[in-house]
Amino acid sequence: MKKEVDKIFLWIVVFLALGGFFLFISASMGLFARETGARFMATAFNQFFYGLFLGSIFLTILSKVNYKIWRKYSFYIFIFSLLLTASVFIPGIGFSHGGAIRWLSFGIFSFQPAEILKFGVIIYLAALFSDAKSGVRTIKWGIAPLVAVLFLSGTVLLLQPDSGTFFVIFITSISIFIIAGSRWSHLISMFAAACFGFLLYIASKPYILERLKTFFDPTYDIMGAGWQLNQSLIAIGSGNIFGKGFGQSIQKFNFLPEPTSDSIFAVASEEFGFIGGIIIIFFFIFFLLRGLSIARKSSDMFGRLVVSGIVIMTVFQAFINIASMMGVFPLTGIPLPFISHGGTALMITLAEMGIVLNISRYARI
């Protein structure tokens, strides 16, 4: 029976979105001290307009659209998202930044299509496994389509290269596979194959080896590969218990690479201290628990898998970002959901939250 959306989950999302924008504005002040300082207003406006404003509109609309429509078009959504992500290689519309070709540019508007691919994978696997039912325990309807989806997504992403996003898709897909009722023998086989593939991949990518060396020894190449990690640890440590106060971060000025993106948790910890960092982590845990509660009460397997996939993907990204800034996980370049720079990424995230809220309308009491 249709009812109101889950108010608790909605307020968690509101806090993360508004609080994230508040932190983003502070981190963006660091742009004043750089060559891109003149872009501060444009950056803040894009985050507000494309992220908060349009994202809120999509959240509202999609919270009222019956989620079962996504199941009907899941295959086409996945194919579209895959082709859109592959279009970054088309000269003239795809452009590179930091040595990777991950963005599409249309004049003043640009975005990373991999954000849509993550959603496409979740929707397609949720539809596929919910249709398969007990067949998910077989090779034909379980592990084979999962491998196919991961192979296609991985090929497009690793050629960019964007190993961080593929890592997120891989973990999210495996999580959906487990919740759908997979065999443990299939999971063990997938894990073994993934480890072998990972070793081959890092052997071909020197920059990943450098990140691993930095992870195991933070003092390695402090002025090079270890710069971001060491500056992040300085920022987090100097925040102490209560922080320096809003806008008072020093590291965001000329020290922290990407203070509005990958390193934004370090800026937040410097300004709001240990307490501020714990609050951010707490709300992501609360987000996860409430989201999985909605998934558990979903009226069908498709809704359960969609909510689980979206929630797990979001929290996994958050914890990997936070862990890498604290030096307990290698640097990945994965942004912090709801908070890091990326207006279209925030817009897509809020749109996904709208779908979760719609599924909560039909949850069993």
N, C-alpha and C positions, 0 to 999 in steps of 0.2 A: 504494500500500500504506500502510495506517495505521501511524503510528509515534508517537514521543514529540513533544511540542510543542517549538518552537524555544526552547531554554533561554536563549540569549543575548538574544533579544527579550524573554523573560519577565523576566530580571534587569534589563534596561533599564527596563521598565515598573515593576518593584518599586522601583528607585532613584528614578524620577521621582515615583511616588506617595508613598513614605515621605519622601523629601527634600522634596517639595512640602508635605506636611503639617507638617513641621518648620518650613519657612519661613512657612507660613500661621499657625502658632501665634505666632511672633514678631511678624508683622505685625498680628495680632489684638490684641496688647497695646496698640496705639494706640487701641483702643476705650475703654480706661479713662479717657482724657483727654477723651472726648466725652460728649455727652448720652446716648449709647447704651452707655456703659461697663458698665452692669449686664448687658448682653447678651453679654458676653465668653464666659461659660461655655456659654450656650445655642448661640452661634455655633460654638464649638470642638466641642461635642458633636455638632451637626448635621453638621459637616464629617467628623467621625470616623465617626459611625454610618451616615448615609446615603451618604457618600462612600467612605471606606476599608473599613468593615465590609461593608455590603451590596454595594458595588462588587466587593470581593474574592470574595464569594459568587457574584455573577453571572459574574464572570470565570471562576471555576472550573467552574461549570455549563456555560456556553456554550463553553468550550474542549473540552467533551466531546460537545456536540451537533453532529451532522453539518451543516456549513454549507450544504449543498445545500437544506435545508428552507427557508432564507430566499428562495431563488429561486422556490419554489413559491408563496409568499404575498407576493411583493414588491409587487405592485400594491395589495393590500389594506393592506399596511404603509404604503405611501406615502399612500394616501387617508386612512387613520386618522390618520397624523401631520399631514397637512394640515388635517383637520377639527379635530384637537386644538389645533393652533396657532391656528386661526381662532376657537376657543372663548374666547379671551382677551377677545373683544368682548362676551361674554354678561355682563350685569350680575349682580353677586353672586358670581361666581367669578373673573372677571378683575380684576386691580387694577394700578394704575399706580405707577411709581417713576421719578423724574427726568424726568417729562413724557412717558413712554412706557408703553403698555399691553402688557406682554410676559409677565406672570406669571399663573399660575392659583393660587388659594388655596383650600385645603380645611381650614379651621380652623388647626391648628398646622403643617400641611404645605403648602408652596408650592414651585412649580418653574416653569421656563421651558420650555414645550413645543417651542420652536424647536430645542432640543437633539435632540429625537426626530425633528423634521422633517429635520434634516441627515442623520441615519442613514437615514430613509425615502427620501430622494432618492438616496443612494448605492446602496442595495440595489435600488431600482427601475431606475435607469439601468444598473447592472451587469447585471441580468437582461435588460433590454431590448436592450442592445447586444450581449450575448453570444448572445442568440437571433437577432439580426439578422445576425450574422457579417459577410460582405462588404457586406451591405445597409446597414451603418452609413455607407457612403460615398454613399448616395443621400439625396435630400431626404425621401422618405417615411419611411424607417426610421432616418434619422440626425438631421439637423438639425431636422426638424419636431417629433418627440417631445421633443427637447432643449429647443427653444424653448417648447413647451407646459408642460413641467415647470418651467422657469425663470419663465415667466409666472405660473403658479398660485402658486408659492412666493413670487415677488417681490410679487405683489399682497397676499398675506396679511401678509408681513413689513414691507413699506414703509408699509402703513397703520398700523402700530403706533406709531411707525416704528422699524424695526430694520435700518438699512442695513448695519451691520457684519456681521450674520449672513447677510444676502443676499449680500454681497460674498464671504463664505467659501463659500457654496453655489455661487455663480457660478463661482469659480475652481476649486473641486473638480469641478464638473460638466464644465467645459471640459477639465480634466485627464483625467477618465475618457473623454471623447469622443476626445481625442487618442490615448490608449493603446489604445482600441478600434479605431483605424485610420481616423479621419475624413479627409476631404479638406481640404487647406490652404486651398482657395478658400472652403470653408464657414467655416473658422475666421476667415479675414480678414473675411468678411461679418459674422460674429457680433461680432468685435471692433469693426468700424466702427459697427454698430448699438448696441453697448453704450456706446461713447464718446458717441454722440449722445444716448442715453437718460440717461446720467450727467449730461451738461451740462444737460439739461432738469430733471432731478431736483434738482441742487444749486441751480439758479436758483429753485426753489420752496421751498427749505429754507434760510432765513437762517443757521441754526446751523452748517450744513456750510460755508457761505462763511466764517464766522468761524473755523472750524477750519483752513481752507485759508490764511487770512490769517496765522494764528498759525504755521502750518507754514513759510511762506515768510519770516516775520519774527517770531521768537520774542519780540522785545521789544514786539510789538503787544499792547496791552491786557493788561499784566502782571497787573493786579488783577482781570481778568475772564476773557475767553476764553483768555488765555495763561497763566493761573494754574497749571493742572495741569502743563503742559509745563515751565514754569520751575522749579516745585518738584521735579519729577522729575529735571531736569538737576542741580539742587543736590544732591539725594540721591545720584545716581550719582557725581557729581564728588567729593563729600565722602567717599566710600568709599575713594578712592585705590586702592592695590594690594591690600591685604589686608583692608580694611574695619574697622569699629569694633567688631565682635564681635556675637555673638548677642544680640538684644534691645536693642541699643544705638542703634538708629535714632532720630534726632530728628525727621525729617520726617514720620514716621507719626503723630506727635502734633500734631494740629490744622493741619498744613500740606498734606500730600498728600491730595487727594480720593480716596476709595475705596482706602485702603492695602491692604485685603485682597482687592481685586478687580483693577481695571484697572491700578493702580499698584504691584502687589506686586513686580514685577521691580526697580523703583526701590528699594524697601525692602531687597530681597535684596542689591542692589549696594552700598547704603550699609553694610550690616552685614557683608558678606563681600567687598566690594571688587571690583576688576577680575577677580581670580582666580575669585571666586564666580560672577560673571556669565558668564565664559568657560566655566566648568564646566557651567552650565545650558545654554548654547548648544551646547556640545559634545555633551551627551547627547541633545539634540533632533536634531542632525545624525546621530549614531550611530543613533538611533531611526529616522530616515528611511531611512538606508542599509540597515539590517537589515530594515526593513519592505519596502522595494522588492526586496530579495533574495528574501524570502518570496514576494512577488508574481510575480517572474520565474520562480520554480520551481513555481508553482501548477500543479496538474494540469489545470485547465481555465480558460477565459477568464473565467467568472463569478468564480471565486476570485481571479484576478489583478486584476480590476477592483474587487472589494470591498476587498481589501487595499490596493491603490493609493489608492482613494478615502479610506479611513479614515486611512491614514498621511499622505497629502498634506494632508488637511483639518486634522489635528491639528498638524502642523508648520507649516503656513501660518498658522494661528491664533497659534501661539507666536511666530513671527517677526514677524508684524504687530504683536502686542502689544509685543514687545521693541523693535522699530523705532520705534513711536510714542512709547514712553517715552524713547527716545534722541534724538527729534526728527528722525529720518531718514524718517519716514512720518507723514502726518496722523493725529491722534487718531481712533480708531474706536469705542472702548468695548468692543473684543473682549478677553475675559479670557485669562489664560495657562493653557492646559490642564495638568491635574494639580496645579496650584498655587493658582490663584485661588479665592476664596470661591464656594461653590456645591456643596453636598453631592450634590444630584441630578445636576448636570452631571458631577461626578467619577464618580458611580455609572454613568452612561451611558457615559462614556469608558472605564471599566474593563470594562464589558460588551462594548463594541466591541473592546477588546483581546482578550477571550476568543474572539471570532469569528476574529480574525486568528490567534490561537494554534491554533484548531481547523483552519484552512486550512493552517497550517504542518505539521500532522500528515500531510497528504496530498500535501505538496510532493514534487516529483521530486528525487532525490538527484543 
